[in-house]
Amino acid sequence: ENAVQLIEAVLLSRVGPSVTTLNAVICARMRRAESDISLEWEAALQLVGDMVLSRMELGRMNFDAAVGACERDGEWEHALQVFSVMAQVDVEPSTISFGAAISACEKRRNWRRALQIVSVMAQRKVEISGIILCTAICACEQGGGWEKALQVFSEMAQCDVETDSVTYNAAISSFEKVCEWEKALHFFGMM
């Protein structure tokens, strides 16, 4: 907390803030938020907004930090708003930003939006890791989209993306929730 106050004091002084300093504030607020129930994602978005308004040259790292703050609380709508700002300032989202947005969708059981983000990644030819696809499968599992979970799992195999026990467990759990025990047993046998 003292580090956050110190950085904010520097920002308020006559030394003008830099992109790196503002990014440090976002990251410090995220660390503080891990033990605090307050909505630190709002502060991170405010800082990014301030950076844009002051016409500072922003990079992926700044946006990754803001999307990460949104991800922590499952604020997928706000994470996607950061993507809109990124487009306005001509910064391409990174795999980290996309992954955080998908994770935010998973936390709110919004599997449709998670799969839309995966689709955008594919269209933009952004690397899609097994972790990202597993997160999308978990979003499907938690949101009741078991058929889509099966589809994503199949696409992982077609794209030679490595599957692990977490991926299998998410797929099996999605089948279990809708009493598709034969499919669950099939996937269990594939492990």
N, C-alpha and C positions, 0 to 999 in steps of 0.2 A: 504494500500500500504506500509506503514512503517513497518507493521508486516512482510510482505513478504520480504522486504529488510533486516530486522533484522535476520530472519531465514536463508536467503541465506548467510548473512555474517557469521553466526555461521557455516554453512556448509563449507565455504571456509577457516575457521580458522583451527587450528591444532587439534581441539576437534573432532574427527571423527563423521560423521553424523550417526544418528540412523534411524531405520525404522520409528519410531514414528515421528522424526523430518522431515524426507522427506515426510511423509504422511501429516504432518501439512502444509508443503509448497504447496503440491498439493491442499489441501482444501482451503488454503488462496488464491491461484491463482484462484480457481474456484469462490470464493466469489468476488474477484476483477473483474473477468470476467463478472459477472452479470451486472456491470455498464460500461463495456468496450467492444468494438466491436472486440478487438484483439482475435486471435486464441489461447486461453490459453490451449486448449486441447493438442496442440503441446508440450508445456512446460511440461504438466503432463506426456505425453508419454515419453519425454526425461528423466524426473526424474526416471520413472519406468525403462527405459532402463539403466540408470546409476546405479540404484540399483541392477539390474540383473548382469551387468558387474562387479560390485564390490563384487559380490557373497554374498550380504546381504540376510538374511533370510526374505523373504517377506511373508505377510499374506493377507488374503482376504480383509482386510480393505484398504490396499494399492491399490489393484487392483480395489476395488469398487470405490475408489476416482478417479482413472484414467478413468474407464469406464464412471463414472458420468460426468467427464469433456468432454468426447467425446459425450455423450448424449445431453448435453446442446446445442451443435451446430449441432446435427443430424449426427454426423460422425460415422455412423454405421460400416463402413468398418474398421475404426481404433479401434472401440470398440471390434470388432471380432478379430483383431490382438492382443489385450490385452488378449483375451481368449486363443489364441495360446501360448502366453508367459506363461500364467498361467499353461497350460498343460506341458510346458517344465520344469517348476520349481515345478510341482506336487502340485498345489493349485487348489482346486475345486471352480468354480464360485459359488457365493452366489445368493440367490433370488434377492438381490439388484443389482448385476451385470447383471443378466439376464434381470431384469425389465428395467434397464437403456438402455441396448442394444435394447430391443424391442421398447422402447420410441424413441430412435435414429432412428430406422427404420420407426416409425410412422411419425416423423418429415420430413422424406424424401419420404414419401408415398410408402415405400417398404414393402408392405404387405406380399409378398412371403417370404422374409427373416425373417420378424417378426414371421410368422407362423412356419418357420423352427426352430427358436429359441425356441418357445413354445414346439415344438416336441422334441427337444433335452432335454428340462427340464423334459418332461414326461419320456423319455427314462432313464434319470439319477435319476428319482424319486425325483426331486427337487420340493418343494411345489410351486404350481401354484395358486396364489391368484386371487380373482375376479378383482383386480386392473390390474394385468398383462393381464388377458384375455380381460378386457375392452380396454386396450391399444392396444392389437392385433386387436380387432374389429374396433377400431378407425383407425388403419393402413389400414385395409381392406376398410373401408368406404372412407378414403381419397384417397386411391389408386385405387378405382374402383373395388375392389374384393368383391362385395356384396354377392355373393354366398358363399364365404368363411366366410364372417361375419356371415351369417345365420348358417353355420356349427359350428363355434366357439360358437355362442350363444347356440345352441342345446347341444353341449358338456358341456357347463357350467351347464345346467339343469341336465344332466345325472350324472355329478360328484358332485352334490349338492353344487356347487359354487354359492354364493349369487349374484344375479343380482340386479342392482339398476337403478334409472332413467337415469344415465349417460350411462349405458350399453344399455338400451332400446333406448335412443336417438341416440346413435351411429348406432345401427342396423337400426332404422327407417330412419335415414339420408342416410344410404347406399342404402336403397331401393328407397328413393326419387330421388336420383341422377340418377337412371336408369329407372325411371318411373314405378317402381313396386309398385304402390299405394295400391293394394289389400294386399300385404304383409305388407306394412307400416301400414295400418289400422288394420290388424290382431295383429301386435305387439303393436300398440297403445291400443287396447282393452285388451291386456294381462297385461298392466302396473298396 
